[in-house]
Amino acid sequence: MYYLLLVLLILDCLLLAAVVLLQAGQGGGLASLGGGTTDLVVGGRQAANLLTKMTWWCGGIFLALSLVLAIMAPNQVNSATRALQEQLRQQQAPAPAPLPITPAPSGQAAPAQTPSGGAAPATPAPAPKAPAQ
């Protein structure tokens, strides 16, 4: 329904532009391309009335369709936005928690911290190997 109204709005825009350009302005407009033949084909006063009425009708239809599409547009955007946000949530992994910083007692080195926040177990130095006999 949204796209049908959008196509109708575009067609109305094109018709409105053509009707406005065909109207004879102070300089004659595009309606004067044929010289005096315009008056013979459509008639001078009737053409102005017909083009004026068409301009008003196309303008009114344009405003009405624009208003309806503006009301319908948030529904279209919200569903697309929700889908995009859901995709982003699925792709993101939770960020690791920052490690707490604890001051070391004076005169001693601070124990190494593990990602779980506890002190790392002390590892003894490897014993020298005995020569093979």
MIZA-88516 format. One record per atom (N, C-alpha, C): z, x, y; residue in three letters. Coordinates in pm, whole numbers, padded with zeros to 5 digits, always signed. Layout:
<pts>
ZXYala;...
</pts>
This chain:
<pts>
+00000+00082-00119met;+00000+00000+00000met;+00000+00087+00126met;+00079+00193+00121tyr;+00089+00284+00235tyr;-00047+00347+00265tyr;-00114+00394+00161tyr;-00241+00463+00181tyr;-00352+00366+00222tyr;-00346+00242+00175leu;-00443+00141+00217leu;-00429+00115+00368leu;-00306+00100+00414leu;-00284+00080+00558leu;-00324+00203+00639leu;-00305+00320+00582leu;-00345+00442+00651leu;-00497+00449+00666leu;-00571+00411+00563val;-00717+00409+00571val;-00762+00306+00674val;-00698+00187+00675leu;-00732+00086+00774leu;-00705+00136+00916leu;-00597+00211+00934leu;-00566+00266+01066leu;-00673+00365+01110leu;-00719+00449+01019ile;-00823+00548+01052ile;-00954+00477+01088ile;-00991+00376+01011leu;-01113+00301+01043leu;-01100+00231+01178leu;-00983+00175+01207asp;-00960+00111+01335asp;-00970+00212+01449asp;-00919+00332+01427cys;-00929+00437+01529cys;-01074+00469+01561cys;-01155+00482+01457leu;-01296+00514+01479leu;-01367+00400+01552leu;-01340+00277+01514leu;-01401+00162+01580leu;-01355+00152+01725leu;-01227+00175+01748leu;-01174+00170+01884leu;-01239+00277+01972leu;-01255+00396+01920ala;-01319+00504+01997ala;-01464+00468+02029ala;-01536+00411+01933ala;-01675+00374+01957ala;-01686+00263+02061ala;-01598+00164+02052val;-01602+00052+02146val;-01569+00099+02288val;-01472+00186+02300val;-01434+00236+02433val;-01547+00320+02491val;-01612+00400+02409leu;-01721+00483+02461leu;-01845+00401+02496leu;-01863+00288+02433leu;-01979+00204+02464leu;-01963+00124+02593leu;-01841+00109+02640gln;-01819+00031+02761gln;-01876+00104+02882gln;-01931+00028+02969ala;-01987+00086+03092ala;-01873+00107+03191ala;-01850+00230+03226gly;-01748+00262+03325gly;-01811+00268+03462gly;-01746+00334+03555gln;-01801+00346+03690gln;-01927+00432+03690gln;-01931+00528+03597gly;-02048+00614+03591gly;-02155+00561+03498gly;-02137+00449+03436gly;-02238+00393+03348gly;-02201+00406+03203gly;-02130+00511+03161gly;-02086+00529+03023gly;-02202+00549+02927gly;-02175+00545+02800leu;-02278+00562+02699leu;-02365+00437+02684leu;-02318+00324+02736ala;-02397+00201+02727ala;-02524+00210+02812ala;-02529+00302+02903ser;-02647+00312+02990ser;-02749+00412+02938ser;-02740+00454+02814leu;-02836+00551+02760leu;-02977+00495+02758leu;-02992+00367+02730gly;-03124+00308+02724gly;-03177+00264+02859gly;-03106+00292+02965gly;-03151+00250+03097gly;-03128+00101+03115gly;-03233+00028+03148gly;-03223-00115+03171gly;-03232-00197+03044gly;-03263-00135+02929thr;-03280-00211+02806thr;-03149-00266+02753thr;-03037-00208+02792thr;-02907-00258+02746thr;-02885-00401+02794thr;-02925-00428+02918asp;-02909-00562+02972asp;-02998-00662+02899asp;-03115-00618+02855leu;-03207-00708+02787leu;-03161-00740+02645leu;-03104-00641+02575val;-03067-00659+02434val;-02941-00742+02421val;-02835-00702+02487val;-02707-00769+02470val;-02670-00853+02591val;-02727-00828+02699gly;-02691-00900+02821gly;-02578-00826+02891gly;-02584-00817+03020gly;-02488-00737+03096gly;-02347-00791+03090gly;-02325-00917+03129arg;-02190-00971+03137arg;-02133-00999+02999arg;-02211-01049+02907gln;-02161-01080+02773gln;-02121-00953+02699gln;-02194-00845+02719ala;-02161-00719+02652ala;-02026-00667+02701ala;-02002-00682+02829ala;-01874-00636+02883ala;-01760-00721+02828ala;-01780-00853+02817asn;-01676-00938+02762asn;-01651-00908+02615asn;-01759-00893+02538leu;-01746-00866+02395leu;-01678-00731+02372leu;-01723-00630+02446leu;-01663-00497+02429leu;-01518-00496+02476leu;-01487-00571+02580thr;-01350-00577+02628thr;-01260-00645+02526thr;-01308-00756+02468lys;-01229-00825+02367lys;-01211-00739+02243lys;-01316-00669+02203met;-01306-00581+02086met;-01207-00468+02112met;-01206-00417+02236thr;-01113-00311+02271thr;-00969-00361+02258thr;-00942-00482+02311trp;-00808-00538+02302trp;-00767-00563+02157trp;-00858-00618+02079trp;-00825-00646+01939trp;-00801-00516+01861trp;-00888-00418+01878cys;-00871-00290+01807cys;-00744-00219+01852cys;-00714-00228+01981gly;-00590-00167+02030gly;-00467-00235+01973gly;-00469-00368+01965gly;-00356-00442+01907gly;-00338-00412+01759gly;-00449-00407+01687ile;-00443-00375+01543ile;-00392-00233+01524ile;-00436-00141+01610phe;-00390-00003+01602phe;-00238+00005+01621phe;-00187-00064+01721leu;-00043-00062+01747leu;+00035-00124+01631leu;-00014-00236+01579ala;+00056-00303+01469ala;+00058-00216+01343ala;-00058-00159+01309leu;-00063-00073+01189leu;+00023+00052+01207leu;+00024+00107+01327ser;+00108+00225+01353ser;+00255+00193+01335ser;+00296+00076+01384leu;+00435+00036+01370leu;+00473+00015+01224leu;+00387-00052+01148val;+00415-00076+01006val;+00421+00056+00930val;+00328+00146+00957leu;+00328+00276+00889leu;+00449+00361+00928leu;+00493+00350+01052ala;+00612+00425+01095ala;+00736+00374+01023ala;+00742+00244+00998ile;+00856+00188+00925ile;+00850+00228+00778ile;+00730+00231+00722met;+00715+00266+00580met;+00728+00416+00555met;+00699+00499+00652ala;+00695+00644+00634ala;+00828+00703+00588ala;+00944+00664+00640pro;+01068+00726+00592pro;+01089+00706+00443pro;+01046+00594+00386asn;+01060+00574+00242asn;+00976+00675+00166asn;+00858+00704+00214gln;+00772+00802+00150gln;+00832+00942+00161gln;+00882+00977+00279val;+00938+01110+00302val;+01068+01127+00224val;+01154+01026+00222asn;+01281+01039+00153asn;+01264+01061+00004asn;+01170+00992-00059ser;+01151+01012-00203ser;+01096+01152-00231ser;+01006+01199-00147ala;+00952+01334-00165ala;+01060+01438-00138ala;+01143+01415-00037thr;+01250+01509-00004thr;+01353+01514-00117thr;+01388+01397-00170arg;+01484+01396-00281arg;+01432+01472-00402arg;+01305+01454-00435ala;+01247+01524-00549ala;+01247+01675-00526ala;+01214+01717-00404leu;+01213+01860-00372leu;+01354+01918-00378leu;+01452+01847-00326gln;+01590+01895-00330gln;+01639+01906-00474gln;+01602+01813-00558glu;+01643+01819-00699glu;+01582+01939-00769glu;+01456+01969-00739gln;+01391+02087-00798gln;+01461+02215-00751gln;+01497+02222-00624leu;+01564+02341-00573leu;+01702+02358-00636leu;+01774+02248-00658arg;+01905+02258-00722arg;+01894+02310-00865arg;+01791+02269-00935gln;+01774+02313-01074gln;+01737+02461-01081gln;+01665+02510-00982gln;+01621+02649-00984gln;+01730+02746-00940gln;+01822+02701-00857gln;+01925+02791-00805gln;+02037+02809-00907gln;+02077+02933-00927ala;+02192+02963-01012ala;+02314+02973-00920ala;+02431+02941-00971pro;+02550+02953-00885pro;+02574+03099-00846pro;+02613+03120-00724ala;+02638+03256-00675ala;+02770+03307-00733ala;+02776+03436-00769pro;+02902+03490-00822pro;+03008+03493-00713pro;+03131+03472-00754ala;+03242+03473-00659ala;+03266+03616-00611ala;+03300+03633-00484pro;+03325+03769-00434pro;+03455+03824-00492pro;+03458+03955-00511leu;+03577+04021-00566leu;+03684+04033-00458leu;+03809+04006-00492pro;+03914+04022-00392pro;+03943+04170-00367pro;+03976+04203-00246ile;+04007+04341-00211ile;+04159+04352-00198ile;+04217+04437-00283thr;+04362+04458-00278thr;+04388+04601-00235thr;+04482+04623-00144pro;+04510+04760-00102pro;+04582+04836-00213pro;+04553+04965-00223ala;+04615+05051-00324ala;+04752+05096-00273ala;+04848+05110-00365pro;+04977+05166-00321pro;+04958+05307-00266pro;+05043+05343-00174ser;+05027+05474-00109ser;+05045+05586-00211ser;+04954+05680-00204gly;+04964+05797-00291gly;+04895+05777-00425gly;+04849+05659-00458gln;+04784+05638-00587gln;+04644+05581-00562gln;+04556+05607-00656ala;+04421+05553-00648ala;+04424+05409-00697ala;+04343+05328-00639ala;+04337+05186-00678ala;+04269+05174-00814ala;+04319+05087-00901pro;+04252+05068-01030pro;+04118+04998-01008pro;+04025+05027-01096ala;+03893+04964-01086ala;+03905+04815-01119ala;+03832+04735-01046gln;+03835+04590-01065gln;+03718+04547-01153gln;+03744+04452-01241thr;+03637+04394-01322thr;+03587+04270-01251thr;+03471+04217-01288pro;+03421+04096-01224pro;+03515+03978-01239pro;+03601+03978-01341ser;+03694+03867-01357ser;+03815+03882-01266ser;+03827+03992-01198gly;+03935+04011-01102gly;+04050+04094-01157gly;+04056+04124-01285gly;+04165+04203-01343gly;+04136+04351-01334gly;+04237+04430-01367ala;+04219+04575-01365ala;+04139+04616-01489ala;+04057+04716-01472ala;+03977+04766-01584ala;+04067+04845-01678ala;+04045+04832-01807pro;+04128+04911-01899pro;+04098+05059-01882pro;+04205+05136-01891ala;+04188+05281-01878ala;+04120+05335-02004ala;+04024+05422-01985thr;+03955+05482-02101thr;+04000+05626-02114thr;+04051+05662-02230pro;+04095+05801-02247pro;+03973+05893-02254pro;+03999+06018-02218ala;+03891+06118-02224ala;+03858+06144-02369ala;+03733+06167-02401pro;+03692+06192-02540pro;+03755+06323-02591pro;+03799+06319-02714ala;+03860+06439-02775ala;+03749+06536-02813ala;+03780+06667-02803pro;+03679+06766-02841pro;+03655+06758-02993pro;+03530+06774-03032lys;+03494+06766-03173lys;+03521+06901-03240lys;+03563+06888-03360ala;+03588+07011-03439ala;+03455+07064-03488ala;+03443+07197-03499pro;+03316+07252-03548pro;+03295+07213-03694pro;+03175+07185-03724ala;+03140+07143-03861ala;+03143+07264-03953ala;+03194+07245-04078gln;+03203+07358-04169gln;+03109+07346-04281gln;
</pts>
